[in-house]
Amino acid sequence: MSVVNYALYYWQTGSIWGIGGMGIDGMYFETSALLLTFVSLGKFLETRAKSKTSKAISQLMSLSPQKAMIQRGDKLESIQRDLIQV
């Protein structure tokens, strides 16, 4: 709509900047720029948050112990975590 308003203003006045430094009514080009900026910023922040979350989960997974202690009778035995069965 801003393009149409701008074209009508130019056709009626012959001025491309506005008369006497006054703005041209109905010009909202900045709105589209701000919308694009906010959407891009939101996508950037979302991607960054996902990346940090994935990294944190990977670090937590690496903290699991490699060996487990199992009690059989009165004895405690150390076994590999891969050998544990439910």
Secondary structure in CASP SS format (residue, H / E / C, confidence):
PFRMAT SS
TARGET T0000
AUTHOR 0000-0000-0000
METHOD secondary structure of the structure
MODEL  1
M C 1.00
S H 1.00
V H 1.00
V H 1.00
N H 1.00
Y H 1.00
A H 1.00
L H 1.00
Y H 1.00
Y H 1.00
W H 1.00
Q H 1.00
T H 1.00
G C 1.00
S C 1.00
I C 1.00
W C 1.00
G C 1.00
I H 1.00
G H 1.00
G H 1.00
M C 1.00
G C 1.00
I C 1.00
D C 1.00
G C 1.00
M C 1.00
Y C 1.00
F H 1.00
E H 1.00
T H 1.00
S H 1.00
A H 1.00
L H 1.00
L H 1.00
L H 1.00
T H 1.00
F H 1.00
V H 1.00
S H 1.00
L H 1.00
G H 1.00
K H 1.00
F H 1.00
L H 1.00
E H 1.00
T H 1.00
R H 1.00
A H 1.00
K H 1.00
S H 1.00
K H 1.00
T H 1.00
S H 1.00
K H 1.00
A H 1.00
I H 1.00
S H 1.00
Q H 1.00
L H 1.00
M H 1.00
S H 1.00
L C 1.00
S C 1.00
P C 1.00
Q C 1.00
K E 1.00
A E 1.00
M E 1.00
I E 1.00
Q E 1.00
R E 1.00
G C 1.00
D C 1.00
K E 1.00
L E 1.00
E E 1.00
S E 1.00
I E 1.00
Q E 1.00
R H 1.00
D H 1.00
L H 1.00
I C 1.00
Q C 1.00
V C 1.00
END
